[in-house]
Amino acid sequence: MRLFNRTEPIIRRKQQALDYQDLEGLLRINLKISNQTLLSLFYTRIDQVFVLWGVISAVIFLTAQFTPMSWVTQAIFWSILTGLGIITMMVLAHFWVRVERLEWILYGWGFLMGLGVILTDCGIFLGWSQILLHLSHLWLGLSAVGYLCTGIGMKSRAFLISSLIHILGIGILPYVMGWQFLTTGLVLFINLIFLAETQWDMGCLTEEYALLTVEQQHFNQEQHRIRQLS
């Protein structure tokens, strides 16, 4: 059995014919003037998770780079923010991962983010100098592991490439000197927003969705047919 569906593009424009589990909690943004559409976007709950973590990452690392806020204060605020992010991620993605039978990926990301907070707080409150000197390495590394597991679990080359991007991000940190937090924030943010704004490849994980009704499964089959035709 092939790990990846090589007939499917790695990245493409978002597909309009969405499966039932993607339509659940779909967020649409439409900006119009008179009858002219200026902006039309939509975000599945998985896309919303990407945007959520993109914003959180940008806020944390840009604050660390550009503000004189003390490390202790930042650790308190960012621990709370990351904890809220983990909870929100679990709520948003719960239905989708259950339908796709990918709960372990969601829990894996929650574990990695929680581990990152614990190690960061230990570095700050306990004075673990090696952690403090390598905070950017830590978070890029944890993200690389998360994307690697996601790529394998979802049979997605896009997420494997995301893992590689974060590994390369670690490689360039010694060359950006005093701008490591900015660099880390940009790598995390740009990758997440890019994933939220595009359609990434995903292998066929299951032929049937046990949590969906027969009608919902038939709906998914019809949406798949439409996507194939387009």
Backbone as JSON, one array per atom type, in Angstrom:
{
  "sequence": "MRLFNRTEPIIRRKQQALDYQDLEGLLRINLKISNQTLLSLFYTRIDQVFVLWGVISAVIFLTAQFTPMSWVTQAIFWSILTGLGIITMMVLAHFWVRVERLEWILYGWGFLMGLGVILTDCGIFLGWSQILLHLSHLWLGLSAVGYLCTGIGMKSRAFLISSLIHILGIGILPYVMGWQFLTTGLVLFINLIFLAETQWDMGCLTEEYALLTVEQQHFNQEQHRIRQLS",
  "N": [[0.85, -1.19, 0.0], [0.59, 2.18, -0.88], [2.13, 4.95, 0.72], [1.6, 7.66, 0.19], [-0.68, 9.61, -1.81], [0.17, 10.06, -4.87], [-0.99, 11.12, -7.07], [-2.35, 13.32, -6.33], [-2.05, 16.82, -5.96], [0.51, 18.41, -3.99], [0.11, 20.89, -2.78], [-2.6, 23.09, -3.33], [-5.17, 25.28, -4.62], [-7.9, 25.99, -2.39], [-10.4, 23.5, -2.12], [-13.78, 23.53, -3.22], [-15.86, 21.73, -2.93], [-16.65, 20.34, -0.18], [-16.2, 17.81, 2.34], [-18.52, 16.31, 4.69], [-17.54, 16.4, 7.34], [-15.77, 18.48, 7.12], [-17.4, 20.63, 6.65], [-18.65, 21.01, 9.04], [-18.88, 23.42, 11.44], [-17.85, 25.36, 9.74], [-16.34, 28.4, 8.8], [-17.19, 31.31, 7.17], [-16.1, 34.12, 5.31], [-17.14, 36.98, 3.86], [-16.75, 39.82, 2.04], [-18.39, 42.55, 0.74], [-19.15, 45.16, -1.59], [-21.87, 46.81, -2.56], [-22.9, 44.89, -5.19], [-20.53, 43.73, -5.67], [-18.01, 41.47, -4.95], [-15.45, 41.72, -2.69], [-13.82, 40.23, -1.07], [-13.63, 36.83, -0.43], [-13.59, 34.24, 1.64], [-13.04, 31.06, 3.25], [-12.95, 28.98, 6.14], [-12.24, 25.9, 7.43], [-12.69, 23.99, 10.47], [-10.22, 22.9, 11.03], [-8.56, 24.58, 9.57], [-9.07, 26.85, 11.09], [-7.81, 26.17, 13.44], [-5.14, 26.25, 12.6], [-4.89, 29.02, 12.05], [-5.36, 30.02, 14.6], [-3.1, 29.03, 16.1], [-1.13, 30.23, 14.61], [-1.51, 32.97, 15.13], [-1.13, 32.98, 17.92], [1.55, 32.12, 18.06], [2.85, 34.22, 16.71], [2.26, 36.43, 18.38], [3.52, 35.67, 20.8], [6.31, 35.31, 20.12], [7.02, 37.68, 18.81], [6.55, 39.52, 20.81], [8.49, 38.66, 22.65], [10.73, 39.36, 21.19], [10.6, 42.15, 20.76], [9.69, 43.63, 22.98], [10.24, 45.02, 26.31], [9.3, 43.46, 28.35], [9.44, 41.47, 31.3], [10.98, 38.21, 31.65], [9.72, 36.49, 33.44], [7.12, 37.53, 33.67], [6.31, 37.26, 31.01], [6.42, 34.47, 30.81], [4.32, 33.68, 32.48], [2.03, 34.84, 31.27], [2.19, 33.73, 28.66], [2.1, 31.01, 29.16], [-0.51, 30.71, 30.09], [-1.87, 31.61, 27.79], [-1.03, 29.7, 25.88], [-2.07, 27.39, 27.06], [-4.83, 27.93, 26.87], [-4.94, 27.94, 24.11], [-4.41, 25.25, 23.53], [-6.68, 24.0, 24.64], [-8.72, 25.2, 23.1], [-7.98, 24.27, 20.55], [-8.45, 21.52, 20.89], [-11.24, 21.51, 21.17], [-12.11, 22.63, 18.71], [-11.06, 20.85, 16.76], [-11.95, 18.36, 17.44], [-14.26, 16.89, 16.46], [-13.63, 16.51, 13.73], [-11.19, 15.03, 13.77], [-12.06, 12.72, 15.01], [-13.87, 11.66, 13.16], [-12.12, 11.2, 11.03], [-10.5, 9.43, 12.24], [-8.14, 10.17, 13.59], [-7.39, 10.87, 16.14], [-5.09, 10.56, 17.68], [-3.18, 12.23, 16.59], [-4.11, 14.79, 17.21], [-4.03, 14.69, 20.05], [-1.34, 14.27, 20.29], [-0.23, 16.7, 19.37], [-1.23, 18.36, 21.37], [0.18, 17.32, 23.56], [2.85, 17.92, 22.78], [2.82, 20.76, 22.7], [2.17, 21.29, 25.35], [4.4, 20.14, 26.6], [6.37, 21.84, 25.63], [5.67, 24.25, 26.92], [6.09, 23.52, 29.61], [8.87, 22.95, 29.66], [9.87, 25.45, 28.85], [8.98, 27.09, 30.96], [10.36, 25.9, 33.07], [12.95, 26.55, 32.31], [12.87, 29.31, 32.67], [11.86, 29.83, 35.34], [13.36, 28.09, 36.92], [15.87, 28.58, 36.13], [17.21, 27.18, 34.08], [19.72, 27.25, 32.08], [20.48, 26.24, 29.55], [18.06, 25.69, 28.34], [16.97, 28.28, 28.19], [18.77, 29.47, 26.45], [18.17, 28.22, 24.15], [15.51, 28.49, 23.3], [14.17, 29.08, 20.9], [15.12, 27.01, 19.28], [13.97, 24.89, 20.66], [11.13, 25.24, 20.3], [10.83, 25.28, 17.54], [11.81, 22.76, 17.02], [9.99, 21.06, 18.4], [7.71, 21.65, 16.91], [8.51, 20.69, 14.42], [8.63, 17.94, 14.93], [5.91, 17.5, 15.46], [4.71, 18.14, 12.95], [5.93, 16.19, 11.4], [4.86, 13.79, 12.47], [2.18, 14.32, 11.89], [2.24, 14.42, 9.1], [2.91, 11.77, 8.48], [0.77, 10.38, 9.7], [-1.47, 11.44, 8.37], [-0.84, 10.87, 5.83], [0.42, 12.82, 4.22], [2.29, 14.82, 2.14], [2.64, 17.53, 2.27], [2.69, 18.24, 4.98], [4.95, 16.9, 5.79], [6.85, 18.36, 4.42], [6.49, 20.76, 5.75], [7.53, 20.02, 8.23], [10.22, 19.7, 7.5], [10.81, 22.36, 6.81], [10.75, 23.6, 9.31], [12.88, 22.32, 10.53], [14.95, 23.27, 8.93], [14.68, 25.89, 9.68], [15.7, 25.81, 12.26], [18.32, 25.37, 11.56], [19.13, 27.83, 10.49], [19.16, 29.57, 12.59], [21.65, 30.16, 14.01], [22.71, 32.07, 12.33], [21.2, 34.35, 12.38], [21.54, 35.64, 14.69], [20.8, 38.06, 16.96], [18.14, 38.08, 16.29], [16.6, 35.83, 16.65], [14.14, 35.16, 17.9], [12.29, 36.64, 16.39], [12.71, 35.45, 13.88], [11.93, 32.81, 14.44], [9.22, 33.21, 15.13], [8.24, 34.13, 12.67], [8.67, 31.91, 10.96], [7.0, 29.97, 12.15], [4.48, 31.29, 12.06], [4.06, 32.02, 9.29], [4.1, 29.51, 8.02], [1.88, 28.25, 9.22], [-0.3, 29.95, 8.52], [-0.16, 29.73, 5.77], [-0.86, 27.04, 5.43], [-3.47, 27.21, 6.34], [-4.67, 28.69, 4.35], [-4.62, 27.24, 2.05], [-5.17, 24.18, 0.15], [-4.13, 21.15, 1.23], [-2.43, 18.05, 0.49], [-3.78, 14.79, 1.17], [-3.84, 11.5, 2.14], [-5.96, 8.65, 1.44], [-7.56, 7.63, 4.2], [-9.5, 5.99, 5.27], [-12.16, 3.9, 4.21], [-14.74, 4.04, 5.07], [-16.76, 6.04, 7.24], [-17.29, 5.73, 10.45], [-18.63, 7.32, 12.28], [-20.39, 8.82, 10.87], [-23.65, 9.19, 9.39], [-25.46, 7.08, 7.06], [-26.48, 8.68, 5.02], [-24.83, 10.92, 5.23], [-22.38, 9.79, 4.59], [-22.87, 9.1, 1.94], [-23.15, 11.66, 0.95], [-20.5, 12.57, 1.22], [-19.28, 10.87, -0.63], [-20.38, 11.83, -3.01], [-19.35, 14.42, -3.0], [-16.67, 13.82, -3.26], [-16.69, 12.76, -5.85], [-17.34, 15.05, -7.3], [-15.07, 16.6, -6.81], [-13.14, 15.08, -8.1], [-13.94, 15.39, -10.75], [-13.48, 18.07, -11.13]],
  "CA": [[0.0, 0.0, 0.0], [1.39, 3.39, -0.96], [1.93, 5.86, 1.83], [1.06, 8.93, -0.28], [-1.4, 9.64, -3.06], [1.01, 10.9, -5.72], [-1.8, 11.77, -8.11], [-2.92, 14.54, -5.75], [-1.04, 17.87, -5.76], [0.9, 18.62, -2.59], [-0.6, 22.11, -2.37], [-3.4, 23.69, -4.4], [-6.22, 26.17, -4.11], [-8.89, 25.28, -1.58], [-11.49, 22.86, -2.84], [-15.1, 24.04, -2.84], [-16.73, 20.59, -2.58], [-16.11, 19.87, 1.09], [-16.85, 16.68, 3.0], [-19.39, 16.68, 5.8], [-16.74, 16.73, 8.52], [-15.14, 19.78, 6.88], [-18.45, 21.65, 6.7], [-19.01, 21.21, 10.44], [-18.2, 24.57, 12.03], [-17.17, 26.14, 8.7], [-16.4, 29.86, 8.95], [-17.11, 32.0, 5.88], [-15.89, 35.56, 5.37], [-17.48, 37.59, 2.58], [-16.8, 41.28, 2.07], [-18.98, 43.02, -0.51], [-19.62, 46.53, -1.77], [-22.99, 46.65, -3.5], [-22.94, 43.51, -5.65], [-19.17, 43.32, -6.0], [-17.33, 40.76, -3.88], [-14.07, 42.14, -2.51], [-13.07, 39.17, -0.4], [-14.43, 35.65, -0.1], [-12.71, 33.22, 2.23], [-13.68, 30.14, 4.18], [-12.01, 28.26, 6.99], [-12.75, 24.75, 8.18], [-12.21, 24.05, 11.84], [-8.78, 22.63, 11.01], [-7.97, 25.87, 9.17], [-9.17, 27.75, 12.24], [-6.74, 25.77, 14.37], [-3.89, 26.8, 12.06], [-4.9, 30.47, 12.27], [-5.23, 30.21, 16.05], [-1.71, 28.85, 16.53], [-0.33, 31.23, 13.92], [-1.62, 34.22, 15.88], [-0.48, 32.77, 19.22], [3.01, 32.09, 17.84], [3.31, 35.57, 16.36], [2.17, 37.28, 19.56], [4.53, 35.27, 21.78], [7.69, 35.51, 19.71], [7.25, 39.09, 18.53], [6.66, 40.17, 22.12], [9.81, 38.33, 23.19], [11.76, 40.03, 20.4], [10.54, 43.61, 20.67], [9.24, 44.33, 24.19], [11.11, 44.84, 27.48], [8.59, 42.72, 29.38], [10.31, 40.51, 31.98], [10.79, 36.82, 31.28], [8.76, 35.88, 34.35], [5.79, 37.99, 33.26], [5.99, 36.61, 29.74], [6.18, 33.04, 31.05], [2.98, 33.52, 33.06], [1.02, 35.14, 30.25], [2.25, 32.81, 27.52], [1.65, 29.7, 29.62], [-1.97, 30.78, 30.09], [-2.32, 31.71, 26.4], [-0.82, 28.4, 25.23], [-3.04, 26.47, 27.63], [-6.11, 28.23, 26.23], [-4.81, 27.5, 22.73], [-4.54, 23.78, 23.5], [-8.09, 23.67, 24.88], [-9.49, 25.61, 21.92], [-7.63, 23.33, 19.49], [-9.15, 20.27, 21.15], [-12.67, 21.72, 20.9], [-12.32, 22.86, 17.29], [-10.66, 19.73, 15.9], [-12.38, 17.07, 18.01], [-15.16, 16.14, 15.58], [-12.94, 16.15, 12.5], [-10.21, 13.94, 13.98], [-12.79, 11.5, 15.33], [-14.39, 11.13, 11.9], [-10.99, 10.72, 10.24], [-9.76, 8.47, 13.08], [-6.81, 10.74, 13.78], [-7.34, 11.48, 17.47], [-3.74, 10.51, 18.24], [-2.45, 13.4, 16.12], [-4.57, 15.92, 18.02], [-3.48, 14.55, 21.39], [0.1, 14.43, 20.15], [0.05, 18.14, 19.33], [-1.48, 18.88, 22.71], [1.32, 16.91, 24.39], [4.04, 18.67, 22.38], [2.68, 22.14, 23.14], [2.27, 21.27, 26.81], [5.81, 19.88, 26.93], [7.11, 23.07, 25.35], [5.4, 25.2, 28.0], [6.74, 23.05, 30.83], [10.32, 23.15, 29.53], [10.12, 26.89, 28.83], [8.8, 27.61, 32.32], [11.49, 25.41, 33.87], [14.1, 27.36, 31.94], [12.74, 30.67, 33.22], [11.68, 29.86, 36.79], [14.4, 27.31, 37.58], [17.17, 29.02, 35.65], [17.88, 26.2, 33.22], [20.33, 28.12, 31.07], [20.48, 25.62, 28.23], [16.72, 25.89, 27.77], [16.82, 29.7, 27.88], [19.61, 29.81, 25.3], [17.71, 27.5, 22.96], [14.05, 28.49, 23.24], [13.75, 29.01, 19.5], [15.4, 25.64, 18.84], [12.99, 24.03, 21.31], [9.79, 25.34, 19.72], [10.9, 24.83, 16.14], [12.0, 21.31, 17.06], [8.71, 20.44, 18.75], [6.81, 21.8, 15.76], [8.99, 19.78, 13.38], [8.17, 16.6, 15.32], [4.46, 17.48, 15.28], [4.4, 18.07, 11.52], [6.37, 14.88, 10.91], [3.83, 12.82, 12.87], [0.96, 14.64, 11.15], [2.45, 14.01, 7.72], [2.84, 10.31, 8.4], [-0.57, 9.95, 10.06], [-2.43, 11.86, 7.35], [-0.28, 10.54, 4.52], [0.47, 14.12, 3.57], [3.63, 15.34, 1.85], [2.69, 18.94, 2.65], [3.08, 18.35, 6.37], [6.35, 16.48, 5.88], [7.62, 19.52, 3.97], [6.44, 21.71, 6.87], [8.51, 19.55, 9.2], [11.54, 20.04, 6.98], [10.97, 23.8, 6.9], [11.08, 23.95, 10.7], [14.24, 21.84, 10.77], [15.81, 24.26, 8.28], [14.61, 27.07, 10.52], [16.69, 25.61, 13.34], [19.65, 25.49, 10.96], [19.52, 29.21, 10.2], [19.17, 30.37, 13.81], [22.96, 30.74, 14.36], [23.09, 33.13, 11.4], [20.36, 35.54, 12.58], [22.04, 36.23, 15.92], [19.85, 38.64, 17.9], [16.79, 38.07, 15.73], [16.12, 34.44, 16.66], [12.71, 35.11, 18.23], [11.57, 37.12, 15.21], [12.81, 34.4, 12.86], [11.09, 31.68, 14.86], [7.83, 33.61, 15.0], [7.88, 34.21, 11.25], [8.59, 30.55, 10.42], [5.79, 29.34, 12.68], [3.3, 32.01, 11.6], [3.89, 31.93, 7.83], [3.75, 28.13, 7.67], [0.51, 27.96, 9.67], [-1.26, 30.7, 7.72], [-0.13, 29.14, 4.44], [-1.66, 25.81, 5.49], [-4.87, 27.6, 6.52], [-5.18, 29.34, 3.16], [-4.48, 26.35, 0.89], [-5.62, 22.79, 0.29], [-2.96, 20.27, 1.25], [-2.72, 16.67, 0.12], [-4.11, 13.89, 2.27], [-4.12, 10.17, 1.63], [-7.22, 8.02, 1.83], [-7.3, 6.98, 5.48], [-10.51, 4.99, 5.56], [-13.21, 3.82, 3.2], [-16.02, 4.34, 5.69], [-16.69, 6.89, 8.41], [-18.21, 5.08, 11.38], [-19.41, 8.31, 13.03], [-21.33, 9.5, 9.98], [-24.81, 8.41, 8.96], [-25.39, 6.61, 5.68], [-26.7, 9.85, 4.16], [-23.62, 11.76, 5.28], [-21.35, 9.09, 3.83], [-23.22, 9.27, 0.53], [-22.82, 13.05, 0.64], [-19.05, 12.61, 1.04], [-18.95, 10.2, -1.89], [-20.74, 12.75, -4.09], [-18.37, 15.51, -2.97], [-15.43, 13.26, -3.81], [-16.89, 12.67, -7.29], [-17.27, 16.41, -7.83], [-13.66, 17.02, -6.76], [-12.44, 14.36, -9.15], [-14.31, 15.98, -12.04], [-12.91, 19.42, -11.23]],
  "C": [[0.88, 1.24, 0.0], [1.07, 4.31, 0.22], [1.24, 7.14, 1.39], [0.3, 8.74, -1.59], [-0.67, 10.6, -4.0], [0.25, 11.55, -6.86], [-2.4, 13.09, -7.62], [-1.82, 15.57, -5.56], [-0.72, 18.05, -4.28], [0.15, 19.81, -2.01], [-1.39, 22.64, -3.57], [-4.4, 24.65, -3.77], [-7.26, 25.35, -3.34], [-10.01, 24.71, -2.44], [-12.82, 23.36, -2.31], [-16.04, 22.92, -2.38], [-16.17, 19.92, -1.33], [-16.89, 18.68, 1.62], [-17.66, 17.17, 4.2], [-18.59, 17.13, 7.02], [-15.99, 18.05, 8.36], [-16.16, 20.92, 6.96], [-18.88, 21.95, 8.13], [-18.2, 22.36, 11.02], [-17.48, 25.46, 11.03], [-17.4, 27.63, 8.93], [-16.21, 30.49, 7.57], [-16.96, 33.5, 6.1], [-16.14, 36.13, 3.98], [-17.59, 39.1, 2.76], [-17.29, 41.77, 0.71], [-19.24, 44.52, -0.44], [-20.62, 46.49, -2.91], [-23.05, 45.18, -3.92], [-21.55, 42.95, -5.98], [-18.5, 42.68, -4.78], [-15.86, 41.18, -3.82], [-13.21, 41.01, -1.93], [-14.01, 38.03, -0.05], [-13.5, 34.53, 0.36], [-13.55, 32.26, 3.07], [-12.62, 29.32, 4.91], [-12.72, 27.11, 7.69], [-12.23, 24.86, 9.61], [-10.72, 23.71, 11.94], [-8.03, 23.88, 10.57], [-7.98, 26.85, 10.34], [-8.11, 27.44, 13.29], [-5.39, 26.33, 13.91], [-3.79, 28.3, 12.32], [-4.69, 30.78, 13.75], [-3.78, 30.12, 16.49], [-0.78, 29.82, 15.82], [-0.32, 32.54, 14.68], [-0.91, 34.1, 17.23], [1.04, 32.81, 19.07], [3.55, 33.48, 17.56], [3.32, 36.47, 17.59], [3.31, 36.95, 20.55], [5.94, 35.66, 21.34], [7.99, 36.96, 19.33], [7.34, 39.9, 19.82], [8.03, 39.92, 22.73], [10.92, 39.09, 22.48], [11.78, 41.54, 20.63], [10.11, 44.33, 21.94], [10.19, 44.07, 25.35], [10.43, 44.07, 28.62], [9.49, 41.65, 29.99], [9.97, 39.08, 31.55], [9.73, 36.15, 32.15], [7.33, 36.25, 33.96], [5.38, 37.32, 31.96], [5.65, 35.13, 29.95], [4.78, 32.8, 31.58], [1.92, 33.73, 31.99], [1.01, 34.11, 29.14], [1.87, 31.39, 27.9], [0.12, 29.64, 29.61], [-2.5, 30.78, 28.66], [-2.17, 30.37, 25.68], [-1.8, 27.36, 25.75], [-4.42, 26.67, 27.02], [-6.1, 27.78, 24.77], [-4.99, 26.0, 22.6], [-6.0, 23.37, 23.68], [-8.94, 24.01, 23.67], [-9.24, 24.68, 20.74], [-8.4, 22.02, 19.66], [-10.63, 20.38, 20.8], [-12.92, 21.83, 19.4], [-12.11, 21.59, 16.46], [-11.26, 18.4, 16.31], [-13.24, 16.26, 17.05], [-14.43, 15.65, 14.34], [-11.98, 14.98, 12.71], [-10.91, 12.64, 14.35], [-13.33, 10.85, 14.06], [-13.27, 10.52, 11.08], [-10.13, 9.7, 11.0], [-8.3, 8.9, 13.25], [-6.68, 11.41, 15.15], [-5.92, 11.56, 18.01], [-2.91, 11.71, 17.79], [-2.83, 14.62, 16.95], [-3.97, 15.85, 19.42], [-1.96, 14.7, 21.37], [0.51, 15.89, 20.13], [-0.17, 18.78, 20.7], [-0.33, 18.55, 23.65], [2.56, 17.73, 24.07], [3.98, 20.12, 22.85], [2.77, 22.24, 24.66], [3.69, 21.05, 27.27], [6.64, 21.13, 26.72], [6.92, 24.11, 26.44], [6.13, 24.81, 29.27], [8.25, 23.3, 30.78], [10.67, 24.63, 29.53], [10.01, 27.47, 30.23], [9.92, 27.13, 33.25], [12.74, 26.23, 33.58], [14.07, 28.72, 32.6], [12.7, 30.67, 34.75], [12.77, 29.11, 37.54], [15.79, 27.66, 37.08], [17.93, 27.99, 34.84], [18.44, 26.94, 32.0], [20.29, 27.53, 29.67], [19.12, 25.73, 27.54], [16.56, 27.34, 27.34], [17.61, 30.1, 26.63], [19.08, 29.18, 24.01], [16.19, 27.42, 22.89], [13.54, 28.37, 21.81], [13.98, 27.61, 18.94], [14.34, 24.68, 19.39], [11.66, 24.04, 20.58], [9.77, 24.96, 18.24], [11.05, 23.31, 16.09], [10.71, 20.57, 17.4], [7.73, 20.51, 17.59], [7.22, 20.85, 14.63], [8.54, 18.35, 13.67], [6.66, 16.47, 15.08], [4.07, 17.36, 13.81], [4.83, 16.73, 10.92], [5.32, 13.81, 11.23], [2.54, 13.05, 12.11], [1.08, 14.18, 9.7], [2.34, 12.51, 7.54], [1.42, 9.83, 8.65], [-1.6, 10.27, 9.01], [-1.99, 11.52, 5.94], [-0.17, 11.78, 3.65], [1.91, 14.58, 3.39], [3.76, 16.79, 2.28], [3.16, 19.1, 4.09], [4.51, 17.85, 6.6], [7.26, 17.62, 5.44], [7.63, 20.59, 5.08], [7.42, 21.31, 7.96], [9.92, 19.91, 8.78], [11.82, 21.53, 7.08], [11.37, 24.21, 8.32], [12.47, 23.45, 11.09], [15.25, 22.81, 10.14], [15.83, 25.56, 9.07], [15.59, 27.0, 11.68], [18.1, 25.83, 12.79], [20.1, 26.92, 10.72], [19.59, 30.08, 11.45], [20.55, 30.94, 14.16], [23.34, 31.92, 13.48], [22.26, 34.4, 11.57], [20.65, 36.23, 13.91], [20.92, 36.75, 16.82], [18.41, 38.66, 17.43], [16.19, 36.66, 15.73], [14.63, 34.34, 16.97], [11.86, 35.57, 17.05], [11.56, 36.05, 14.13], [11.9, 33.23, 13.18], [9.61, 32.01, 14.69], [7.37, 33.65, 13.56], [7.75, 32.82, 10.63], [7.3, 29.87, 10.87], [4.54, 29.97, 12.07], [3.05, 31.81, 10.11], [3.48, 30.52, 7.43], [2.3, 27.83, 8.04], [-0.53, 28.68, 8.82], [-1.3, 30.15, 6.3], [-0.97, 27.86, 4.4], [-3.15, 26.14, 5.62], [-5.49, 28.13, 5.25], [-5.14, 28.45, 1.92], [-5.09, 24.99, 1.19], [-4.41, 21.89, 0.17], [-3.39, 18.84, 0.95], [-2.98, 15.83, 1.36], [-4.49, 12.55, 1.68], [-5.47, 9.66, 2.09], [-6.98, 7.2, 3.09], [-8.29, 5.86, 5.78], [-11.56, 5.02, 4.46], [-14.57, 4.21, 3.77], [-15.78, 5.18, 6.95], [-17.75, 6.39, 9.41], [-19.1, 6.09, 12.1], [-20.45, 9.03, 12.18], [-22.5, 8.58, 9.62], [-24.61, 7.96, 7.51], [-25.55, 7.78, 4.71], [-25.46, 10.74, 4.11], [-22.46, 11.11, 4.52], [-21.61, 9.2, 2.33], [-22.91, 10.69, 0.07], [-21.31, 13.19, 0.38], [-18.62, 11.98, -0.28], [-19.27, 11.11, -3.09], [-19.76, 13.92, -4.16], [-17.04, 15.05, -3.55], [-15.53, 13.17, -5.33], [-16.76, 14.05, -7.94], [-15.82, 16.9, -7.85], [-12.84, 16.34, -7.85], [-12.7, 14.96, -10.53], [-13.66, 17.36, -12.24], [-11.39, 19.41, -11.26]]
}
